[in-house]
Amino acid sequence: MAAVTEADLTSRDPALAALFECDRALARIGRRIKVLKAIDWPPELEERFLSAWRHGQPELPSPPTQPQMLAEETTALAALMRRIDRGHPIGNWLFKSAWSYHIAALMLAGIGTQEFTRCSALLYGRPDFRYRSQDVTNVDSAEEMLSITDELIGRRQLPDVPFDIPAEKFAAMLRERIGSIFDRDGVTVELDPALPSKATASSKRIALRATALFSERDLEQLTQHEAFIHTLTALNGRHQPHLKMLGLGTPRTTRMQEGLATFAEIITGAMDISRLRRLALRVVMVKQALQGADFIEVFRGFLDAGQSEVESYRSAARVFRGGDVRGGVCFTKDGAYLEGVMLIHAFIRKALQEGRAELLPMLFAGRLTTADVIALAPFRESGLIAPPVYVPPWARDPQRVLSTMAFSAAAQRLRLDTFDLQRFVDYEDEIIASHTLS
């Protein structure tokens, strides 16, 4: 089948001509707004804080809190938003993407102030937010998750997971794991000694912190989360023939990106209970920071929950980057993982329940939100939006996903608080005793 050209598309829908121009203009502006790079903390702050902590004299870190005044980008975005035709579905999608970049620019201009947190909450949500159709807030769900996992673990001490694989060896393992999937693109796995996170992913590069040690469990988690979601959706977006913005991770797509990546870990069995607890704990700690807890209090909260000193520092630093280490002003992105996975779970269940299985591949067509998937799905037929080049193995058969989710939903109705293990023995004995022939 011959490829659909922009001339073909605009002949059928003349409004697209102006929207294609807006798409390209927004991509040029958006690439200049780099949120995480602007708020990352210098690596030397970690050793300084932990050294003082170990000597019993903890001090609040002093990260750079220099506002990023993106006046040129802010002005250009405002002008572009006035040009975009919101009456067209593609125009509305572009407007929302431009809006999210505009909010991100305002957020960076407000680094260290309440304006930073206000904008962060608009983009990534807040722990105390409750959806109109639901009865619980995001932090309620996180606390319930921690309570449930406490019950599952009980008094049993989980065995330590050995982190004994050097980054160089782990990189080779990861290259082998992902090599057969990205057969049309060269995706590199590189080591970065200054990487704040343990791993990050872009469309053609997965970076690992060169000084980190990894576990066997990390291999499947990073494969499913970083490679088969973040890298995969960015590559699919770049392969889109007409809309460049599908290849860019606008700030408004972060919640769904992290939710989809976390869902991928869960549905493939790559998620372990320690990581699930860590994601839930981040939501609780963001709430505490918003309520005034300072960096040391949040660090101590992670430490008391069982994380190491290094993990606790890095988790607390994630919460306070761009904020105020004295509390009250923080970066709410870490609350987006758990909220995002709940939304993805609900979206997939509802789509499959309503017989819309064709929406599942659309989640991977580029960097999209669930709302984008629904709004842009009609444009697949015209060829404006191409099918994804890559789809994660777990998502290729919707029936497998549906069966897992259906079982999970049904199993949740079983109450575990009304019996103990001995009940399995007693039940059989009771059945036999009640039907024994005299």
Buried (B, 14 or more C-beta within 10 A) or exposed (E): EEEBEEEBBBEEBEEBEBBBEBBEBBBEBBEEBEBEEBBBBEEEBBEEBBEBBEEEEBEBBEBEBEBBEBEEBBEBBEEBBEBBBEEBBBBBBBBBBBBBBBBBBBBBBBBBBEBBBBBBBBBBBBBBBBEEEEEEBBBBBBBEBBEBBEEEEEEEEEEEEEEEBEBEEBBEBBEEBBEEBBEEBEBEBEBBEEBBBBBBBBBBBBBBBBBBBBBEBBBBBBBBBBBBBBBBBBBBBBBBBBBBBBBBBBBBBBBBBBBBBBBBBBBBEBBBEBBBBBBBBBBBBBBBBBEEBBBBBBBBBBBEBEBEBEBBBBBBBBBBBBBBBEBBBBBBBBBBBBBBBBBBBBBBBEBBEEEBBEBBBBBBBBBBBBBBBBBBBEBBEBBBBBBBBBBBEBBEEBEEBBEBBEEEEEEEEEEEEEEEEEEEEEEEEEEEEEEEEE
